[in-house]
Amino acid sequence: MTSTDDLGIEWRISENQIAYPDALSFMEDRANEIFSNKSHQTVWLLEHPPLYTAGTSAHTKDLVDPDRFPVYDAGRGGQYTYHGPGQRVAYTMLDLSLYNKDVRKYVFNLEEWIIRTLAKFNVRGERREGRVGIWIDRGNGREDKIAAIGVRVRKWVSFHGIAINLDPDLSHFDGIIPCGINEHGVTSLVDLGLCVSMEDLDVALKDAFYEVFKPEVSIGQN
């Protein structure tokens, strides 16, 4: 399903699982087209089959079970992450020249997008200094990761994006040390006891996106 909003952003929602190489190819082509003013900025909501991706900072020692699922070089920043059914991936191909050409601010805004999306389900997602992604305080010193962030920017056009755990098989994360952090676990909306559908999450993502990504006036760090 594809639609274009009043800001000229194309929203794509894929019902079928998308192979990772196909997603990479699409993002590369679309980013080039956006830079050349041949395509709309794009937000693509999808799921992948079970797989691991390696960012540019990935360490081989963090790939605990390399034969468990296919492993792909992502070309984005960051380390190893897992994608699979029950996880909503949102790839954001945006013209950052409309958002002050500030990559650090862009990453901050991706975090804010996730935080505001989770808040619509009364879930408090939090940033942690020195740890990528969004975290849930489970109490008694336990913190679990609920969302991952990985970006790449070329010619001020972004691609890759975020992944929020709705109801993936959390045991699939055991094959890697996610983002090189082994002191904490992972969680999902369903693991937190919430009955949320992928459609519910998509609505929340779209609503929260417009709260954060406003050309030239997007939220920044104070």
Secondary structure as UniProt FT lines:
FT   STRAND          2..4
FT   TURN            6..7
FT   STRAND          9..13
FT   HELIX           20..35
FT   TURN            36..37
FT   STRAND          41..46
FT   STRAND          51..54
FT   TURN            56..57
FT   HELIX           60..62
FT   TURN            66..67
FT   STRAND          71..73
FT   STRAND          80..83
FT   TURN            85..86
FT   STRAND          87..93
FT   HELIX           96..98
FT   TURN            99..101
FT   HELIX           103..119
FT   TURN            120..122
FT   STRAND          126..128
FT   TURN            129..130
FT   STRAND          131..139
FT   TURN            140..141
FT   STRAND          142..154
FT   TURN            155..156
FT   STRAND          157..165
FT   HELIX           170..175
FT   HELIX           178..180
FT   STRAND          185..186
FT   TURN            189..193
FT   HELIX           198..212
FT   TURN            215..217
//
